[in-house]
Amino acid sequence: MRTQPIGASDLTASNLILGLMRIKEMSDADIRTLVSTALDEGITMFDHADIYGNDHACEERFGSALRWSAAEREQVVLQTKCGIRQGWFDFSEAHILRSVDQSLAALKTDYLDILLLHRPDALVEPEEVASAFDKLSASGKVRHFGVSNHTRGQLELLRATVKQPLLVNQLQLSVTHANMIAEGVALNMRHEQSVVRTDGILDYCRLTNTTVQAWSPFQSGDGTGPFLGNREHYAELNDVVDRLAGEYGVSAEAIATAWITRHPAHIQVVLGTTRPERVAAAAQGAQLPLTREQWYEIFRSAGYIVP
Ligand SMILES: NC(=O)c1ccc[n+]([C@@H]2O[C@H](COP(=O)([O-])OP(=O)(O)OC[C@H]3O[C@@H](n4cnc5c(N)ncnc54)[C@H](OP(=O)(O)O)[C@@H]3O)[C@@H](O)[C@H]2O)c1
């Protein structure tokens, strides 16, 4: 596992994060095994959202199952998100403050290491976000802040008013859903891959020292579920991944993880599996040094062009 700074802060964390979006129906014992496997693998960071499981349910499952002591709590980086409601988005000051209080209660902790604004609110008033963040920072309830699914313009708009550094932008990224990388590779061609969907968000994040976190790293992104083992839609990709897994003596999950961690942007990978063995399998890829040639071979086999 690699440890890295988060944004331009003194906070550090593992380059793999365990995401807890899918734990609502798991038993306390299974949640404890999942989390202790992650910790044993060197994963020190955990990702939540108020909306996971609806109404803070996954945060509550996590807090109840673990009941960390203050000393155990200090060893990890807890991140959660707010701003998505049922069919609408809400970055109002009142909602941000209320959601954080409910997250703290559900997680059974006094503070969040990082709070992310989950999805851009079209009706955002940066002054309201700034006021909420000032209060959360002054009270010690939230130590650091960031966003998720934000464009560079939306980040710049917030940065013009919010005092606290926005350390993180959590974005959808897997080898089969790699618009933020692929569109630049095919710039200005008469090809679907040239369509600009992300407005250079990855380069913007690198230039502004904003840590990118990759959500759904094993999902195809096209509605066909995980791409690993999905030979109906991704036969060539699975051939390449399995061959490289054999060459390195690691799992297929490790190769899929390494495709992201190999990128020089120091992207953190947010794992969503509920199975401890898959956490361990993915962890093998945290520092796997794919060569340039191998990285591009995986990219091409996922269907992208290299002109
Ligand atoms: N910011 C955002 O808007 C946003 C959106 C979505 C998610 N997230 C965050 O990102 C995290 C990860 O998202 P995700 O759960 O979609 O990620 P993922 O790791 O790509 O997908 C995990 C899901 O794929 C299944 N799966 C099947 N085969 C697999 C294999 N070979 N390897 C790994 N998983 C396999 C897992 O099942 P098993 O459990 O049986 O392994 C699980 O249901 C979430 O927990 C959440 O923290 C953020």
The ligand as a Gaussian input file, in Angstrom:
#p B3LYP/6-31G(d) Opt

LIG

0 1
 N      -19.071000       9.992000      -5.316000
 C      -20.003000       9.291000      -5.929000
 O      -20.888000       9.830000      -6.615000
 C      -20.006000       7.803000      -5.757000
 C      -20.872000       7.003000      -6.508000
 C      -20.825000       5.623000      -6.325000
 C      -19.933000       5.066000      -5.406000
 N      -19.116000       5.877000      -4.666000
 C      -18.143000       5.320000      -3.681000
 O      -17.322000       4.416000      -4.378000
 C      -17.355000       3.156000      -3.719000
 C      -17.148000       2.083000      -4.742000
 O      -18.237000       2.056000      -5.666000
 P      -18.751000       0.672000      -6.242000
 O      -19.239000      -0.178000      -5.138000
 O      -19.635000       0.952000      -7.389000
 O      -17.329000       0.108000      -6.726000
 P      -16.783000      -1.224000      -7.355000
 O      -15.683000      -1.658000      -6.442000
 O      -16.448000      -0.898000      -8.750000
 O      -17.959000      -2.289000      -7.366000
 C      -18.213000      -3.137000      -6.278000
 C      -19.397000      -3.999000      -6.638000
 O      -19.005000      -4.857000      -7.727000
 C      -19.160000      -6.213000      -7.326000
 N      -18.161000      -7.078000      -7.946000
 C      -18.421000      -8.148000      -8.716000
 N      -17.327000      -8.723000      -9.154000
 C      -16.314000      -8.038000      -8.643000
 C      -14.930000      -8.176000      -8.710000
 N      -14.316000      -9.129000      -9.442000
 N      -14.179000      -7.317000      -8.037000
 C      -14.764000      -6.352000      -7.304000
 N      -16.088000      -6.173000      -7.192000
 C      -16.855000      -7.009000      -7.866000
 C      -19.066000      -6.172000      -5.819000
 O      -19.689000      -7.335000      -5.315000
 P      -19.156000      -7.992000      -3.950000
 O      -19.562000      -7.052000      -2.886000
 O      -19.875000      -9.286000      -3.898000
 O      -17.669000      -8.131000      -4.086000
 C      -19.827000      -4.907000      -5.514000
 O      -21.223000      -5.103000      -5.608000
 C      -18.676000       3.123000      -2.968000
 O      -18.662000       2.257000      -1.852000
 C      -18.772000       4.559000      -2.534000
 O      -17.987000       4.744000      -1.348000
 C      -19.130000       7.234000      -4.844000

